[in-house]
Amino acid sequence: MSPQAEHALQVLAEADCLHDAAAVRAAYDRLAAALFAVYEKLDPLVLCVMNGGLHATAEITQRLRFPFEIDYLHATRYRGATSGGGLVWKVQPKPERINGRHVLVIDDILDEGHTLVAIRDALDEFRPASLKVAVLSQKLHDRRAPRAHAEFVGLTVADRYVFGCGMDYKEYWRQLPAIYAVKGL
């Protein structure tokens, strides 16, 4: 096993569970119900923010019982680290898929929100009929970027370094069904 994987095992062993799997499933159920109420008749385009939004998008969309299209975009600031850097677009949104559509962006977490603001700005240029964001979790702190917000939030988490449910610790543990916080961070 690599030293990085060994370290990841130790981090998980010492981590605090903030929301167990049952609480996360209940949050996905609440998010799906809220999205159904808004999008049931709108034929939305759902955009998954990769990589972290993959789990939330899969969990939420499995619960939706109305027609929608799905696509993805990939913008990142972390690049495997534990603190943000400059925004990097890996896959930009396709303008022809967005113009005139009701667009729902799904991501794992709203932290400071710089990535989300850049995503909203990019999508707004393509003139969607509406644009809303759903996140599994929102971090509680006062460092949020101006204009960074999500219309649909499943859970709140403490201002700590969290992982699981799509969120990673140095690229590990996205697959966990619960949300954990790194001890001491």
N, C-alpha and C positions, 0 to 999 in steps of 0.2 A: 504494500500500500504506500502511496506517495506521502511525503511529509504534510502536504496540504490536506489530504484526506484524513490523515491522523489528527491534524489540528481541528478539522471540521467535526470529527467525532467528539473530541474533547469539548468544543464549544457547545454542541448539542447536549452533552451529558451535564454541563453546568448551567444551561439556559433556564430561564423562567418561562413557563407557559402562560401567556397572556389571555389567549382564547383557545379553548380546546376544540376538537373536531366537531362536537355537537353544536357549539356556539357558532362556529364558522358555517356549518350547514344551515343553521337557522338564519344567519345573515344573508346567505345566498337565496333562501326562500323569500325573505322580505324584499330583497332587491328585485327578484323576478316579479313579485306581485306589484311592486311600484312601477316597474317597466311595462308590465302588461297594461296597467291603467292608462299609461301615456301613449304607448306605441301599438296597441292592438290593431288599429285600423290604418296605420300610417305606412306600412311597408318600408321599414327603416333599413338603412345600411349600418351594420354593426362593425366597428373597427376595433380590432384587438391591438393593444399596444404590446409589442413583443419586447423582451421575453417574459417579463413579469406578469403581464396581463393574460397570458395563455391559460393559466389555471382558472382565473376568475371568469374569463370569457367562456370557457368550456362549461364550467359549473352553472353559470347564469343562463346561457343559451339553451342548455338541456332542459331547463325548467320553463322556457317560453313556448306557449302554444298559439303562436300566430306566425304568419309568413314574414321573413326578413332575409336579406342577403348579408353575407359576412366576408370581410376582407381583413387585412392587417396593415400596420405600419410599424416601423422600428426606429425609435429615437432613444438615445441613451445619454446619461451624464456620468454614470458610475463606472462602466467598463471594468467590473470585477473588483473595484475598490470598495472601501467603506465610507467614502465621502465623495461628493459630486465634483465633476469637472465641467468643461465646456460641452455644449450640446453637440452630439454627433448624429446625423441622419444616416441610417443604414438602408432603409427603404422608405421613400417618401410616398405620401398618399397620391392616388391617381385622380387628377381633376375630373375626368369624365365620369367617374363613379360617384362623385360627391355633388356635383352641380344639381341644384334643385331637389336634393334628397334630404330626408330627415336622417340625421347622422347621430349615432350613439357610439361614443368612445368608451371602451372598458379597459381599466387598468387595475393593478394590484393595490397600489397605495398612493395617496396624496400626501407628500411630505412637504418640502418647501414649495414645490409646484413650478419650478422654472421649466422643466420639461413639458409639463402640461400646458403652460402658457404658450410655449413655442408651437406645440401641436395645435392648439386652438387657433393661433394666428395663421398657421399654414393652411388649416382647413377652411377658415373664414375666407381666405383668398379665392377658394373654389366655389363660393356662393351656395352653401347648403341651405335648404329650406329652414332647417333648425339644426342646432348642434348642442348636444348635452353630453355629460360625462358621468359614468358610474365607476366607483372604486369599491373594492372590498373593504379597504381600511383607510382611515385618515389619522395622521399623527397629530397629537395635541401639543401645540407650541405656538409661539407668536412670531415665528420667522417666515411665515407664508409670503410668497411673492405677491405683489399687487396683481389682482385679476385671477389669481389661482384659486379655483373652487371646483367642486363636483356637485352636480345636482342630486346625485344618488350616492349615499354612503352607507355601507353595510355595518361597519364597526369602527370604533375609535381605539387607538392604541397610544400608550404612553410615549413620551419623547425619549425613546431608546432605540438602539439598533435592532430592528426586528427582522425575522426571517420565517419562511414557511408560506404555504399558499401562494406560491409564485415569487415571493420575495426571497432574495438569496443572501447568504453569508459567503462572500468571496466566491460566488458562482456555485455554491453547494446549498442543499436543503430546500430548493424551490418546491420539491414534491411533497413536502410534509403537509398533512391535512389540518394542522393546527398552527397558530401563530405564537412564536417564541421570541424572547428578547435575550440578546447576548448579555451575559453577566458582566457588569462593570461598564457597559457601553449604553 
